[in-house]
Amino acid sequence: MVAKGSETYKLDPRNARTHPARNKDAVEKSLRELGAGRSIVVDADGVVIGGNAVYEEAVKLGIPVKEIETSGEELIVVRRVDLKTDNPRRKALALADNQISTLAEWDDDVLDGLLGEIEDIDLDVMGFEDEEEPEDDSEAASEMVDKAAELLEKWEVERGQIWEIPGKAGVHRVMCGDSLNATDVEALCRGQVQGVFTSPPYALQREAKYGGIHPDAYVDWWGSVQETMRKVLLPDGSVFVNIKPHCDSGERSLYVLDLVSAMKRVYGWRFVEELIWTHSGTPGKPVNRFKNQFEPIYQFALGNKFKFRPGNVTHLSDDAISNGGGSNVSASQGIVDVVPSGHIGQAYPGNVVSVGKNREALGHPAAFPVTLPAFFIKAYSDNGDAWYDPFLGSGTTVVAAEQEDRIAYGMEISEKYVAVVLERMASHGLEPVKVYG
């Protein structure tokens, strides 16, 4: 409970937002240096609805409170008469108003409890989305990998075969072939694709499948891969490569950095971005370095105009879009819902993608969860667009494309892993049909 003069307001005991020390410290400094800006909201009983941390810190500083009663039928505007638009303190207040609220956190247990108590109000009224999470069948896929020999016998996969799998947005195609072979790639892909997402074999790994490319030969080997990708990629498409170098004699190998450099300087691609995929990593006591909990994903394009749909991957945030520090624009260039900073809404992500866990250390070709390629498929294409994975493994990219209403073309050189892909898609209720070979 926090007292103010003869009146008493109460902090909400079931506030779903938690305020770490860093958040409260920032609120206190902002109030002290820049003064009060945002109003707080209390209910008829004097319990704070919004602005718990602001009110708590304001009382500590002895800032007087002016109360305005309203039934919610009008908008209360706080006008800072001391701040002109070009005033540096006004600009600082706008930035502080946006940034400080990001330092608060959700208490998921309290949040779930509150949402369960107000089922008669639609979630979208509060900025939440009532969407069913896409199925991540990575565990089931790993079990299928363990039975790959049996599945190969069932599906009778052979090199050169092409399988079609009718899906929601169109027909997926999977080929047991070589992504370094231009003839195979052209036979697989029907026309050009909007994007490529893949995790290629790391140097000196997957020797049985790809020969265990030596780091010194990796860039030359990759030359054929990028050449076949270039032939099938649309001018406004993007390529995403998930790869992290191993350690050799106590230090990180440089072949991945060589690859990135060669894509730009030798092969003529545009190096657009390095994104980071964070995951739980492999448990174990660190020896000379900490365990891996991130992997880079490199984006390349043929030109500077590539399809980008950030509005497809917004996420729930209490600092979604602000009318204090500017407005955000959707992928269609239309202004999205503008809400005050600190209110629940949809926000754009950064270039750090935190989903699932890496299964590479477990020896499975399902090295990433479905949600990873799904993020890039949604953010860099539209419904009905086609994607290509030159190293399909157990078919995660195809699963992601199906879930996100896109089409996928997958190349996999191993017969048994193609069988895993077919079984995996069949487990989703789809029917693979052999159309070639």
N, C-alpha and C positions, 0 to 999 in steps of 0.2 A: 504494500500500500504506500502511495506517495501523497503527501498532503501539500496543499497550496492555500495559504491564507485561511479563510474561514470555510473554504470548500474542500472537498476530498474527492479526487478521482482515483480509481483503482486500476492498476495494471491488470490486463487480462490473464487470469491464471491458466487459461488453456490456449494461449497464443501459440499458433503453429510455427511462427517464426522465432528462431533462436538468435540471440545476439552475442556472439563471441566478444572477447575483450577488445579485439582490434576494431570491430564494428562500433562498439560503444565509445571507444576512444576517438574514433573519427567523427562520430556524431557530436561529441562534446567539443572537439576542436573547431568544427564547423560552426556550431552555435556561438562559441566564444569569439571567433574571429570574423565571421560573416553575418551573424545574427540569425534570427528565425526566419524561415521562408515558407516551409510547408505547414499547412494546418493539420491538426490531428482530429480524429473522430471518436466521440464517446457515445454510448447508448444512453437511454433515459435513466438508467441506474447509475450512471457515472463510471462505467467500466469502459476502458479504452478499446475501441474496435480497430483502429489503425493508427500507428505512431507510438507504440509503447516505448521504444528506445528513445525517440525524440522527446517525449514528455518526461521520461525519467531523468534524462540528462539536463533538460531545461530547468527542472525543479532544483537539481543540484547546483546549477549556476545562479539560481534565484531569478530567473527570467519570469516576469509577470505573465499571467494567462488571461486572455480576453475570450469570453465564451459568447458564441452566437448560436441561438436556438434555430433549428430548422427541422422540417418534416421530410426533407429529402426531395422536395419539389422544386428547389432552386439550387443553382450552383454557387457556392461560396468562393469568392475570389479574394486572395490575399495580395494586396498591392503594396510592394515595397517602394514607397515614395522617395526613398533616399538613393535609389539605384536607377540611373539612366542606362539605356541600352548599351552604350559604349563604355560604361564604367567597368574597369577590370574586376572589381569586387562582384559585380553582377554576373560577369562571365564565370568567375570562380564559383559562385553560388550555384549556377546552372550545372557546372561539372560536378561539384560536390553532391548536389541533389541526385544526380544519376549514379555516381560511383559508389557512394557510401552504402546505398541500399543493397549493392551486390555483395557486401561483406556479411550480410545476414544469411542465415541458412534455414532450410526447412527441417522441422522435426517430423519425420515421415509417420511415426506412430500417431502423434497428435493429429496430423493432417488427415490420415486415413480415418481416424475416429470421427472427426468433424464432418468429413464428407459423407460418412455413413449415417449421420444424424440429420442430414438435409437432403434426403433423396427426392423430395418433392420439388426441388429447384434444379433446373437443367444445369449440367456442368459447364456448358459453354457460356452461361451467364457470368460465371466466375472466371472464365478464361481457360478452364480445363477442357481436355478433349476426352471423350468417351470412346476411345478406339481400341480395338483388340490388337494386342501386340502380335507382330508376325511370328510365325512358328520358327524357332531355331532348333533344327533337328540334327545339330552337330554330333550329339552323343549317339544318336541312332546311326548316323553316317559312319562314325568310328567303329561301331559294331559291325556294320556291313563290310568295312575294310578288312576286318579280321576274318570275314567269310568270303573274301574276294575270289578265292580259287573255286569255291562252290558256285558263286554267282557267275563266274566265267563259263562254267559248264552249263549253267541254266540258260544264259543268253547267247552262248556260242558266238562271242565276239571275235572278229578277225581284223587284221590290219586292212585298211582301205574301206571299211564299212562306214556308211553314213546312216544315222538314225534320226527320225523326226518324232517330235513329241508335241502334239497339239496342246496349246495352253490358252490362257485367258486372252492374251493380247495378240496371239499368232502362233506360229509353229517354231518351236525351238529345234535346233539341229546340233547333233553331236557326232563327231567323226573320230574314229580311231586312226590317227594319222600324225604327221610331223609338222609342227608349226614353223619349222625352218624351210619347208618345202612350199614354194609359191603355188604349185599345182594343187596340193592338198588344201591350202588355205582358200584358194579361189573356188574349189569344189564345195567346200563347207559353207562359206558365206554367200548368201544370196544378195548380191549387191554390196553396198558399203554400209558400215556400221557407225553409230553415233559415238561409241566409246569402247575402250579396251580396259578391262580390269584384270590383273593377274598377279600371282606370286610365282615368279620363275624359280627354277631350281637354283639353290645357292651353290656357290663354288665348292667343289669337292663333296657335295651331298647328292643324295638320290643317284648314286653311281649306277645302280642296276638299271635305272630307267633312262638316264641321260648321259651316262659315261663319266660322271664326276668331273666337270669342266675345271681345269686348273685356273686359279686366279689370274695368272699371266696371260691366259688364252681367252678369258671371259669376254672381253670387249669385242674381239674378233668373232667369237661365237655369237654374241648378241647382234652382230651386224645383220645376220640373216633374219633374225627374229623381227627386228625393227623394220627391215625392208618389206617383209610380208604384211606387217601391220599397216605400214604406210599405204600400201596398195588398196586396202579395204576400208580405211578410215575416211569419213566425210571431212570436208575442209573445215567445218566448225566442230569437229570432234576432239576428244581428249583421250590420252593414254595415261593410266595410273599403274605404277609398278611398285609393289610391296616387296622390299628386299632389305635385309640388314646384314652387314658383313660379319663373318665369324672372327674369332681370335686365333692368331697364329703366333706361337712363341712369345706369348704374353702381351701381344698388342693386336689392335684391330687391323684386319686386312684392308687395303685401300682399293680393292677392285670395284666396289660399289661406287666410290667417288670417281674412279676412272670411267665407269659406265655413264654416270651422269654427265661428266665433262664431255665424253665422246658423243653422247646424244646431241649435245649442242654444237660442239666444235668440229666434229667429224661427220656426223650424219645429218646435221642441219635442222634438228628439231628446235622448237621454242621451249625452253625450260621455264615453266610457268610458276610452279610452287613446290615446296616441300611441306607435306602435311605429316602430322604425327599421330600414330595409332597407339594409344595407351591401353594396357591390359594387365591382368593380374600377375603375369610372369610365372616362372617355374620356381617352386619353393626350394629352399636349401640354404645352408650357411655360406655367405660370401667368403671367398678366399682372397683373390687379388682385385676383384671388382664386384660391384653390386649386381644382383640378378637383373636380367633383362625385363623391363616393364614398358618398353615402348619400341616401336619400329617405324621407320620413315616410309612414307608413301610419296613417290615422286610423280608429279604431273607434267606431261609434255603435250604439246599441241603443234599443229602444222602452221598456224598463224596466230595473230593476236585477237581474233574474233572467234571465240568458241562458246558453245551453248553453256549457260550457267543459270541455274534455277534455285537460288538460295531460299526462296520462299517455300520450297518443298521440304526443307529440313529444319524449320524453326522448332524451338523447344520451349516448354513452359518456364517462365521466369517472372519474378516479381519486379524486375527492372527491364521489362520487355522493350517498350518503345516510349520515348519520352517527348513531352511537349515543352520540356525545359531546355534540352540540349539539341533539339532538331528532330526531324522525323525520318523514319526509314522508308525505303521504297521497295516494293515487291518486285518479283522477277518480271512481271508484266508492266512495270513502271507505273503502277497505280499505287497511291498511298494506302498503306494498310491501316488497320484500326490504330488510332493514336490514343494512348492512355497515359495518365501521369506516371512518372517514374515511381517505383515502389508499389505499383499495383500489379496484379497478376495478369499476364498476357504472354504472347509468343515473341521470342527473341531469336535472332540469328546466331548460329554457332560460330566458333572461331576455327582455326586450322588445326585444332587438337581434337581427335575423334576418340572417345573413350567407350569402347564396346567389347564385351566378351573377353575371351582369353585365347592365347596362342597355343595351338596344339602341335606345332612343329616338333617340339622336344619329345612328344609322345610317339613320333614316328608315323603320324597319320598324314595323308595328303590333304585332309580337311584342316589346313593350317590356320584358317580364320573363320569366325562365326558368320552366319548369314547376314547379320546386321551390318557388317563392315562393307561388303560390296553394295549392299542395299543403300547405304548412305550416299555413296558416289553415284550410283545409278539414279537415285532421286534428284540429287543436286546438279547433275550435269546432263540431264536428258528429259524428254517428255514421254508420256504414255505412248506405247506402241513403238518406241525407238528400239533399235537393235544394238546389242553389246556382244563383244567377242572376248573370249578368254583362251589364249594360246596354250596355257598349261592348266587344264581344267581340274586335274586331280579327282576328287570325289564329287565334283559338280556343284560346289557351293554357289558359284556365280549364276548358274542356271536356276537354282532354287530362288535366289534373290531376285532375278529378273522376273520370274513367274509371279512372285509375291507382289512385286511393284508394277505389274502390268506392262512389262517390257518383254522383248524377245532376246534370246541368248543363242549364240553360236559358240560351241566349245570344242577345242581340239585336245585330244589326249592320246599320247603315243602308246600307253600301256593297255593291253586288251582287258586285263582284269579290273583296272580302274574304270574303264568305260562300262564294264558290267556293273560296277558299283553305282555309277551315275544312273544307269537305266533302272536299277532296282530302287534307287533313292527316289527317282521321279515317279515310279510306279507306286511307291508308298504314299505319295501325295495325291493319288487318284488319277494320275495321268497315264496314258498308254503309249509307250515307245513303239515305233514301227520302223523296221529296217527298210530303207528305200534304195540303198545302193550297196553293192558288194555281196 
